[in-house]
Amino acid sequence: MRPRIPRQSAVGHGPNHAELEGRLTDELASVVAGARRRALRDGDRQIDTAHLLHTLVESDPEVRAAFDGRQVARLLGYLVQRSIGYGLRWRIGVEGAGAVPGVPGTPGWSPVAARAMTQAYERAVRRGEERAHGVDLLAVIVAVPASRAVEVLRRTGADVGVLARRIEQMGEVRSGSASDRG
């Protein structure tokens, strides 16, 4: 019998976080669950942006489309190395501890990752959608220069500025198709 993985809220207990998990697409909710499992399996105390990035790239075709093919292979290779021990030095600290003003401690989440979840939903709402997508989360993660995800991206040779522009272009296309439906 497999041991049960303790269930953690996707975003915490603050007043703005209570309903966020219900505001994610099924695909993004699956990403959150995968990042949670990855953090637990790796022995990390918190889900960080690198866990989210790893699961996003593995599972979301729209996120992978923001990268060129070589970047995806290199990024996944690096993230696998991290998950088998490279990231041990990250376990001694909390990603963004004290660096995210106004974000209360969120059990099981780094402050940067918790804030990214909120901002992903806010990004989707600005675009006129009711649920956040994986590309929304990717957009806010790459906008935080000190995040572990951005560190990983830089170490794999990704140009974070170019990636951010591609994501914005994808969002413009998504907004156009959403307004065409309305």
Secondary structure as the mmCIF struct_conf table of DSSP 4:
data_model
#
loop_
_struct_conf.conf_type_id
_struct_conf.id
_struct_conf.beg_label_comp_id
_struct_conf.beg_label_asym_id
_struct_conf.beg_label_seq_id
_struct_conf.end_label_comp_id
_struct_conf.end_label_asym_id
_struct_conf.end_label_seq_id
HELX_LH_PP_P HELX_LH_PP_P1 ARG A 2 ARG A 7
BEND BEND1 ALA A 10 VAL A 11
BEND BEND2 HIS A 13 GLY A 14
TURN_TY1_P TURN_TY1_P1 PRO A 15 GLU A 19
HELX_RH_3T_P HELX_RH_3T_P1 LEU A 20 ARG A 23
STRN STRN1 LEU A 24 LEU A 24
HELX_RH_AL_P HELX_RH_AL_P1 ASP A 26 ASP A 42
TURN_TY1_P TURN_TY1_P2 GLY A 43 GLY A 43
BEND BEND3 ARG A 45 GLN A 46
STRN STRN2 ILE A 47 ILE A 47
HELX_RH_AL_P HELX_RH_AL_P2 THR A 49 SER A 59
HELX_RH_AL_P HELX_RH_AL_P3 PRO A 61 ARG A 64
TURN_TY1_P TURN_TY1_P3 ALA A 65 ALA A 66
BEND BEND4 PHE A 67 PHE A 67
HELX_RH_AL_P HELX_RH_AL_P4 GLY A 69 SER A 83
TURN_TY1_P TURN_TY1_P4 ILE A 84 GLY A 85
HELX_RH_3T_P HELX_RH_3T_P2 TYR A 86 ILE A 92
BEND BEND5 GLY A 93 GLY A 93
TURN_TY1_P TURN_TY1_P5 GLU A 95 ALA A 99
BEND BEND6 VAL A 100 VAL A 100
TURN_TY1_P TURN_TY1_P6 PRO A 101 GLY A 102
TURN_TY1_P TURN_TY1_P7 PRO A 107 GLY A 108
STRN STRN3 TRP A 109 TRP A 109
HELX_RH_AL_P HELX_RH_AL_P5 PRO A 111 ARG A 126
TURN_TY1_P TURN_TY1_P8 ARG A 127 GLY A 128
BEND BEND7 GLU A 130 ARG A 131
STRN STRN4 ALA A 132 ALA A 132
HELX_RH_AL_P HELX_RH_AL_P6 GLY A 134 VAL A 142
TURN_TY1_P TURN_TY1_P9 ALA A 143 ALA A 143
TURN_TY1_P TURN_TY1_P10 PRO A 145 ALA A 146
BEND BEND8 SER A 147 SER A 147
HELX_RH_AL_P HELX_RH_AL_P7 ARG A 148 ARG A 155
TURN_TY1_P TURN_TY1_P11 THR A 156 GLY A 157
HELX_RH_AL_P HELX_RH_AL_P8 VAL A 160 ARG A 181
#
